[in-house]
Amino acid sequence: ACQLQVVNDYRYSQLTPLSLRELTGLTKAELAAELGLSVKTINNWELNRSQPKLVPSQLKQMMSVYQCTLDELIVAFE
């Protein structure tokens, strides 16, 4: 039985696309290069203008680059 308790967990409360990137120490350009995306796409994510539309392999790459879990990605981007 898997229980998703992310909402009540303090460490998740401040997660945003920007905070995830800042935790990695990457610039927008570096993150874009790591993910094979444009800086404009990263900027749109961070300004909450759009959400990632990714295939599973890209999602896995995002988790690797951001050094986070799937739950953390979901909280940050929703």
Phi and psi in degrees as a GROMACS rama.xvg file:
@    title "Ramachandran Plot"
@    xaxis  label "Phi"
@    yaxis  label "Psi"
@TYPE xy
-93.6075  127.591  CYS-2
-115.624  122.49  GLN-3
-91.6186  109.315  LEU-4
-112.715  21.177  GLN-5
-57.6282  -40.2856  VAL-6
-60.823  -36.7213  VAL-7
-90.8685  -1.53245  ASN-8
-90.3314  121.461  ASP-9
-56.3821  -39.7697  TYR-10
-64.2571  -18.1392  ARG-11
-90.2284  -13.9093  TYR-12
-65.8839  -26.0877  SER-13
-106.02  12.6478  GLN-14
-75.2449  128.215  LEU-15
-140.448  165.716  THR-16
-56.115  -38.9408  PRO-17
-65.9868  -46.185  LEU-18
-65.1678  -36.3768  SER-19
-60.8903  -44.4749  LEU-20
-66.3281  -42.078  ARG-21
-62.1254  -35.4753  GLU-22
-64.083  -28.5628  LEU-23
-81.3524  -19.6607  THR-24
79.5835  11.0616  GLY-25
-90.0727  147.543  LEU-26
-78.9362  169.316  THR-27
-59.621  -41.5979  LYS-28
-64.9387  -41.126  ALA-29
-65.8539  -42.9198  GLU-30
-63.6396  -44.4523  LEU-31
-58.3075  -43.9185  ALA-32
-64.1237  -41.6989  ALA-33
-62.6871  -36.1527  GLU-34
-95.1004  -5.27249  LEU-35
70.2325  33.926  GLY-36
-122.796  174.304  LEU-37
-88.5376  156.775  SER-38
-61.6732  -34.7953  VAL-39
-59.5939  -41.0574  LYS-40
-62.5704  -46.2342  THR-41
-60.4989  -44.9703  ILE-42
-59.7163  -44.0384  ASN-43
-62.3943  -38.5527  ASN-44
-61.4657  -47.5281  TRP-45
-70.1037  -25.2095  GLU-46
-93.2738  7.315  LEU-47
60.5845  31.9021  ASN-48
-88.8995  -22.3425  ARG-49
-154.848  165.482  SER-50
-119.27  155.908  GLN-51
-60.8442  138.262  PRO-52
-122.412  93.5085  LYS-53
-125.85  153.226  LEU-54
-84.2221  162.208  VAL-55
-52.7407  -38.5709  PRO-56
-66.1175  -34.0815  SER-57
-70.6155  -36.8998  GLN-58
-62.1446  -43.2728  LEU-59
-61.7034  -41.0873  LYS-60
-64.2296  -40.3935  GLN-61
-60.3776  -44.2313  MET-62
-61.8321  -38.5726  MET-63
-67.7253  -47.8677  SER-64
-66.4407  -45.7657  VAL-65
-76.0805  -10.9443  TYR-66
53.8627  52.5002  GLN-67
-140.088  172.416  CYS-68
-90.1439  168.086  THR-69
-61.4431  -42.3695  LEU-70
-57.9739  -42.7401  ASP-71
-65.5158  -39.4287  GLU-72
-61.3796  -44.9086  LEU-73
-59.9756  -47.6939  ILE-74
-62.0988  -42.9782  VAL-75
-65.7891  -36.8454  ALA-76
-98.9783  -6.60887  PHE-77
